[in-house]
Amino acid sequence: MKTLANARPAKVLSALLPALLLSGCLTAPDYKKPAMAVPAQYRAQLTPTEASSIADLPWWGVFADPELQRLIAEGMANNYDIAVATARIERARALVGVAESEGKPQLDYQLGVGGERSVVSDGRNTKAPIAGTLAALVRASWELDVWGRIHHATEAAKADLMAQQDIRRGVMLTLVADIATGYFRLLELDRELAIANESSGVYRQTLDLFSLRFEAGRDNNLPVQRAQAAYDSSRAKIADLNRAIAQQENAISILVGGFPKAIQRGRTLGDQALPATPLGSTSEILQRRPDILRAEQSMISANEQIGVAVANFFPRVGLSALAGGQGLVISGSDAGFGVWSAALGVAGPIFSGGRLQSEYRERQAFWDETVADYKRTVIVAFQETSDNLVAQQTLVDRRVALESQVVALRRSAELALARYDAGRASYFEVLEAQQQLFPTEDELAQTQRDQLLAVVNLYKALGGGWKLKDDEWTKPPAQLAAG
């Protein structure tokens, strides 16, 4: 018997030894942010980096149009993407509470009431005694977080919560950019519609003139047909623009959380102010952009989940206690008993078929994924910033060139008309000048729009509004609330 008693612990130890050796090779990692050098300035940056940045401004400090400000404020209050992001934050906050609860004492109870009746016959009389039971039990348990499993799980949940908060900020910044983009596109479509209406009026006058000349026998039918085609083309474009305007208004309506409706305009496209766009320090973009902050929180969570996987190799240590009693009643007589116990328990894995090792490797791979995602997010941020710097610079030259071209084409159309009135040119010369003028005016309107969109996109790329607290994003300034 003594030999058998000594052999059992040896067998248990030999079974535990591989798991203990493996767990001894694993350690819960301390989080260390991956090193990533950022350039001193962005590509296409012409001036030295300034201390201030357009990203320091709230959205109402960038977009001065009162109607645009009203739309953004309405979107902040009613947009459903923000509502979804807010609900996910609450879910993440609740999961932090779930993780924390595992490190606190747990108390539960069990109650039971029962009864039965048995029929017993002695041949002369039938007896039916009644038996009833009442039981109550209270259990308490408390896992001691010796290896940090609960701690790491809680820290991972907190990082997930922070990530959801950064996601909501990203949603709010994207919403500001999307509403501003949609509004500026709407103003550009308004300008194109005005140009189309002007061109349609001119082509109608041309058609009337050629028709009168043809009816008077002073010209052939060719100019009439060409003028008719130009007029019909302008009418078709007006229909296209009216459809595009209605659809753009519908898109903005959805962004602000409402049903499709007409959108009020404030300043015209040409009257929109272009604010100064200082960039700020290049390194600060890592602390400003919500998507970069979200990616870092994902790394923190992945690192803590590795700690959970490591702790799973070790036994769980806990305290438990039990207290309760049971009462029994049979035909008027009763009896009962009580019970209590307290214990220190240890439970751990011996053989899991490779599950624990696979979970550990999966957590390591997820960490590598989050690191790659973080680095990719950083370089994309610099790409987006550089793209919009290039756009700002090149669009200035394009706008100057188109403005000059529009002036020249207007003068050309006036000269062609004067030559025609003097009988020195055919009306085809006038028509050709007009057909060159109106598309160029469209191009100028599109360039003005693109300049505004470059400011919108740069504000977004730099992590605009990063100094605002979450509740300040959704609260318009006093002048908006009063309006």
Residue, then its C-alpha position, 0 to 999 in steps of 0.5 A: m500500500k505504501t508503494l502504491a501511495n508513493a507511485r500515484p503522486a509520481k504519475v500525476l507529476s509525470a503527467l503534469l511535467p510537459a505542461l509545466l515545462l511548456s508554461g515555463c517557456l511562456t511569459a505574459p508580454d509587456y506592451k511595447k509600441p512598435a517603433m516607426a519613424v515618421p518623416a520630418q515633413y510631408r511630400a509636397q509640403l512647401t513651408p516648414t512645419e508650423a506649431s499650429s494645425i488646421a486639425d486643431l480647429p473645431w469643424w465650425g472653425v473650418f467651414a464658415d457657411p452658416e447653412l453648412q454648419r447647420l447641416i453638420a450640427e443636424g447630422m451630429a444630432n441625428n446620424y445613425d452611424i453615430a448612434v451605432a458607434t455609441a451603442r457599440i461603446e456601451r457594449a464594450r463598456a459592459l464587457v469591461g464589467v464582465a471581465e472585471s467581475e471574474g476577479k471578484p467574489q461570486l455568490d449564488y444560492q439554490l432553493g428547493v421545495g418538494g413533497e410526496r405521498s406514499v400509499v401503504s396498505d396493511g391489509r385492513n387499512t390504507k395509510a397515506p403519509i405525507a412527506g415534505t422537504l425544504a432545502a437551502l444552499v448558499r455557495a461562494s467562490w473567489e478565483l485568485d488571479v495568481w497568473g494574471r489571467i483576469h487582469h489581462a482579460t480586463e485590460a484587453a476589454k478596456a483597450d477594446l473600449m478605447a478602440q470603440q471610442d476612437i472609432r466613434r470619433g472617426v465616424m464623427l470626423t468622417l460625417v463632417a467631411d461627408i456632409a461638407t463634401g456633399y454640400f460643396r458638390l451640390l453648390e457645384l451642381d447649382r453652378e453647372l445648372a446656371i451655366a446650362n440654363e444660360s447656354s440653353g437660352v443662348y442656343r434658343q436665341t440662335l435657333d430662333l435667328f436661324s429659323l427666321r433667316f431660313e424662313a426669309g430665304r436668306d440662309n439654308n436649313l443646315p444652320v437651323q438643324r445645327a442650332q436645334a441640335a445644340y439647343d436639344s443637347s443643352r436641354a438634356k444636360i439641364a435634365d441630367l443636372n436636375r436629377a443629379i441635384a435631387q439625388q445629391e440632396n437626398a444623399i445629404s438628407i440621409l447623412v443628417g438623419g432625415f428623409p429625402k428633402a430639399i437642402q437649403r443653400g447658404r453662400t454660392l460656390g464662388d463665395q466660399a472661403l478657403p481657410a488657411t491650412p497649416l499642417g502642424s507637427t508630422s509626429e502629432i498625426l500619430q496622436r490626432r487621427p482616430d484610425i491610428l489611435r484605434a489601431e494602437q488600442s487594437m495592438i494593446s488588446a492583442n498583447e493582453q490577449i496573449g497574456v490570457a493565453v499564457a495564463n491558461f497554461f497555469p492552474r487556476v487557484g480559488l477559494s470556495a465556501l458552502a453553507g446550507g440545510q435541509g428540512l424533512v417533514i413526515s406526517g407531522s414529525d420533522a427532522g433536518f440537518g445543516v452543512w457547511s464547507a470551505a476549501l482552497g482549490v487548484a485546477g489546471p490543464i494536463f492534456s488539451g490535445g494542443r488546444l492551449q498551444s494553438e490558442y497561444r499561437e493564434r494570439q501571437a499571430f493576431w498581435d502580428e496582424t494588429v502591428a501590420d495594420y497599425k503601420r499600414t494605417v500610419i503610412v496611409a495617413f501620410q499618403e492622404t495628407s500628401d495627396n491633398l497637399v498636391a491637390q491644393q498646389t496644382l488646383v491653384d494653377r488650374r483655377v488661374a488658367l481656367e479663369s483666364q481661359v473663360v475670360a478669353l473665350r467670352r471675349s472670343a464669343e463677343l468678337a465672333l458675334a460682332r463680326y457676324d453682325a458686321g457681315r464679316a463671318s458666318y454664325f457658325e463662328v459664333l456658335e463654335a465660340q459659345q460651344q467652347l465657352f460653356p464647357t470651360e465654365d463647367e470645368l472652372a466650377q468643378t475646379q472651385r469645388d475640388q479646391l474646397l474638397a481638398v481642404v475638407n480632405l486635408y482636415k480629415a487626413l490630419g485628424g481634424g477636431w482632435k481637441l474636441k471632447d466627444d460631447e463637444w462634437t455633437k454640440p454646435p456653438a452658441q450661434l448655431a444653437a441660437g439659429 
